[in-house]
Each structure stands twice: as structure tokens, then as C-alpha cells.
């Protein structure tokens, strides 16, 4: 009988390699859809994450705009109410002149003190209006202004009230000296408290009297409020 020769070692090794390659190929071929699906999920998750971040940024921007708009509306409402109160004050001409005198003296005092702190800028600050306008962009003027307000015990809300009063009545009122004021009215604080109903205007005028008569306005702990809280209080009232 003819002899059957067994396959040699080299041939057996080749068959094993072929089977291994086929197995790897089949394994890769089967796993490829899973890998592609996993990649798609990752991309979708990244896209969703980016969208959420954009939504968060948009939400924060809208919130800031809403808060700014709310503050603007509150400020505008407070200013409208104050103007209405200033224009409807029921004072006699003499009483109005006395209040005007305190207001003018306080505003003049503030301007003078700011100029004293900024001697090199005096020529560019001829009036209090120039101080108020330039302090927005000039840090030195702003610091000097805030320092003067603190020294006098005043706040920006007080200045707004006093300037509003000055603009409304400055064209027709007269300045009375201290001695003349005392001759006509013994207790100007009582007059302001009873005649001025707008809280911001009332407090501004009372502090103007304190600055002129005592050198500084005195605030109670309850009056230490932020400008926004004061505006909200006025609007709610």
C-alpha cells in the first residue's frame, strides 16, 4: 500500500495562522458596528453638553439683562415719583427760599471740598455739574467725590434729591443767609418732616440741614441701605 505522508510542521503552522487571522477578522467585523455606535453616542453626548453650556450662558446673559432692566425701571419710577413730589410741594415762597438756601449751600460745599482735594484739576471743575459729569470716567474725581460724601455723611441718593430740588426751584427761589432763616423758622426739621412726604426727598433735605448746621449728616443704622433697596422701598410705597 502506498504510504500517506503526514503534513509537515511548516504546513500545520500555516493552517493555524490562517484560522487565527480568520478569527480576528471575524471578531473585528462583528465589533465594528458596536465601535461605530459608541463613537456616535460620544459625539451626541459632546454635542448635547456644548448645547447645555450655550444655554447656561444665554440664561446668565438674560438674567443679567433682566436685573439691569429691573434696576433701570425701579430707578426711573423713583425719579418720577421724586419729581412729582418736588413739583407739588405746598410751601410758601419764604419756606421754599429757606429750603433752597440749605440746598445751595450744601451743593456749593461739596463742590468746594472736591476742588480742595484736586487742586490741579480745579480749572476743569468749575461747577458741581462738571464734577458729577467727569467723575464717571475720571477715577481721581470719583474717589475725591466719594470721600467728600463720606465726610459729610451723605449718599448718592441724597445728592439726587437735592439736585432735583435745585433744578425744579432754582430759577425762582432766593438765597437766605443763616440769620435770616432763623428769624423766619425756628425748627426747619419739623417743617420738612411734616410737609415733605416723599421719603427720599425728605431725607435728602433733612441731611442738607444737618450738614450746614452741624457739619455732617447723621445716619441711623436703619438708614444704612444700598441705593437699590432705597429705590425698591420708594416704588413699593
C-alpha positions in Angstrom: 0.0 0.0 0.0 1.2 3.5 -0.7 2.3 5.5 2.3 0.3 8.6 3.3 2.7 11.3 4.3 1.6 13.4 7.2 1.6 17.1 6.7 4.9 18.7 7.7 5.4 21.1 10.5 5.5 24.1 8.3 2.1 23.3 6.7 0.4 22.9 10.0 1.7 26.2 11.2 0.3 27.9 8.1 -3.2 26.5 8.8 -3.1 27.7 12.4 -2.1 31.2 11.3 -4.9 31.2 8.7 -7.5 30.2 11.3 -6.2 32.8 13.7 -6.4 35.5 11.1 -9.9 34.5 10.1 -11.0 34.6 13.8 -9.5 38.1 14.2 -11.1 39.3 11.1 -14.5 37.9 12.1 -14.1 39.4 15.5 -13.3 42.8 14.1 -16.0 42.6 11.6 -18.5 41.8 14.4 -17.3 44.5 16.7 -17.1 47.3 14.1 -20.8 48.2 14.4 -20.5 48.5 18.2 -17.5 50.7 17.9 -19.2 53.0 15.4 -22.3 53.1 17.6 -20.2 54.0 20.6 -18.5 56.8 18.7 -21.8 58.2 17.6 -23.1 58.2 21.2 -20.0 60.0 22.4 -20.4 62.7 19.7 -24.0 63.2 20.6 -23.2 63.5 24.3 -20.5 66.1 23.5 -22.9 68.0 21.3 -25.5 68.0 24.0 -23.0 69.1 26.6 -22.0 72.0 24.3 -25.6 73.0 23.8 -26.3 72.9 27.6 -23.2 75.2 28.1 -24.6 77.6 25.5 -28.0 77.5 27.2 -26.4 78.3 30.5 -24.5 81.2 29.1 -27.7 82.5 27.4 -29.6 82.1 30.6 -27.0 84.1 32.6 -27.0 86.8 30.0 -30.7 87.1 30.1 -30.7 87.1 33.9 -28.2 90.0 33.9 -30.2 91.9 31.3 -33.4 91.4 33.3 -31.8 92.5 36.6 -30.3 95.6 34.8 -33.7 96.4 33.3 -35.4 96.0 36.6 -33.0 98.3 38.3 -33.5 100.8 35.5 -37.3 100.7 35.8 -37.0 101.0 39.6 -34.7 104.0 39.3 -36.9 105.6 36.7 -40.0 105.1 38.8 -38.3 106.5 41.9 -37.1 109.6 39.9 -40.6 110.2 38.5 -42.1 110.0 42.0 -39.5 112.3 43.4 -40.1 114.9 40.6 -43.8 114.7 41.2 -43.2 115.3 44.9 -40.8 118.2 44.3 -43.1 120.0 41.9 -46.1 119.6 44.2 -44.5 120.9 47.5 -47.0 123.1 49.4 -44.5 125.6 50.8 -44.9 129.3 50.9 -42.3 131.4 49.0 -40.5 132.1 52.2 -40.3 128.5 53.2 -39.2 127.4 49.8 -36.5 130.0 49.9 -35.2 128.7 53.2 -35.0 125.1 51.9 -33.4 126.3 48.7 -30.8 128.1 50.8 -29.8 124.9 52.6 -29.7 123.0 49.3 -27.5 125.6 47.6 -25.1 125.8 50.5 -24.7 122.0 50.6 -24.1 121.7 46.9 -21.6 124.6 47.0 -19.8 123.0 50.0 -19.5 119.7 48.1 -18.0 121.3 45.1 -15.5 123.3 47.1 -14.3 120.3 49.1 -13.8 118.3 45.9 -11.7 121.1 44.4 -9.7 121.3 47.6 -8.8 117.6 47.1 -7.9 118.1 43.4 -6.1 121.4 43.2 -4.5 120.5 39.8 -8.0 119.9 38.3 -9.8 123.0 39.6 -9.9 124.7 36.2 -11.6 121.7 34.7 -14.2 121.6 37.5 -15.9 125.0 37.5 -19.2 123.7 38.8 -20.7 120.8 40.7 -22.2 119.6 37.4 -18.8 119.2 35.9 -17.8 117.1 38.9 -20.8 114.9 38.6 -20.2 114.5 34.9 -16.5 113.9 34.9 -16.4 111.5 37.9 -17.9 108.8 35.7 -14.7 108.5 33.7 -12.1 110.0 35.9 -11.1 107.8 38.8 -9.4 110.6 40.8 -12.5 112.7 40.7 -14.7 109.8 41.6 -12.5 108.9 44.6 -12.5 112.5 45.8 -16.3 112.8 45.4 -16.9 109.6 47.3 -14.6 110.8 50.1 -16.4 114.1 50.4 -19.7 112.4 50.6 -18.5 110.2 53.3 -17.1 113.1 55.2 -20.4 114.9 55.0 -22.5 111.8 55.9 -24.2 111.9 52.5 -25.0 109.3 49.8 -25.7 109.5 46.1 -29.4 109.3 46.8 -29.3 112.4 48.8 -27.5 114.3 46.0 -30.1 113.2 43.5 -32.8 114.6 45.7 -31.0 117.9 46.3 -30.2 118.3 42.7 -33.8 117.6 41.7 -35.0 120.2 44.2 -32.4 122.7 42.9 -33.4 122.2 39.2 -37.1 122.5 40.0 -37.0 125.6 42.1 -33.6 127.3 41.4 -34.9 129.7 38.8 -37.4 131.4 41.2 -36.1 130.8 44.7 -33.8 133.2 46.6 -31.0 132.5 49.0 -31.4 133.5 52.6 -28.5 133.8 55.0 -28.4 131.8 58.2 -29.5 134.7 60.4 -32.5 135.4 58.2 -33.5 131.8 58.1 -33.5 131.6 61.9 -35.7 134.7 62.1 -38.4 133.2 60.0 -38.4 129.5 61.0 -37.2 128.2 64.4 -37.4 124.4 63.5 -36.8 123.7 59.8 -36.5 120.0 60.6 -40.1 119.9 61.9 -41.3 121.7 58.8 -39.6 119.2 56.4 -40.8 116.2 58.3 -44.4 117.4 58.2 -44.5 118.9 54.8 -42.4 116.6 52.6 -44.0 113.2 52.1 -41.5 111.6 49.6 -39.1 109.7 51.8 -36.0 110.1 49.6 -36.6 113.9 49.2 -37.4 114.3 52.9 -34.2 112.5 54.0 -32.1 114.5 51.5 -33.4 117.8 52.7 -33.0 116.8 56.4 -29.4 115.8 55.8 -28.7 119.0 54.0 -29.9 120.9 57.1 -27.6 118.7 59.3 -24.6 119.3 57.1 -25.0 123.1 57.2 -25.9 123.3 60.9 -23.8 120.5 62.4 -21.1 120.0 59.8 -22.2 116.4 59.0 -25.3 114.4 58.4 -26.0 111.7 60.9 -27.5 108.4 59.8 -29.3 105.8 62.0 -28.5 102.1 61.5 -31.8 101.6 59.7 -30.9 104.2 57.1 -27.7 102.3 56.1 -29.3 100.9 52.9 -28.0 100.2 49.5 -29.2 102.5 46.7 -31.2 99.7 45.2 -33.0 98.9 48.4 -33.9 102.5 48.8 -35.4 102.6 45.3 -37.4 99.4 45.8 -38.8 100.9 49.1 -39.8 104.0 47.3 -41.5 102.1 44.5 -43.4 99.8 46.8 -44.6 102.8 48.9 
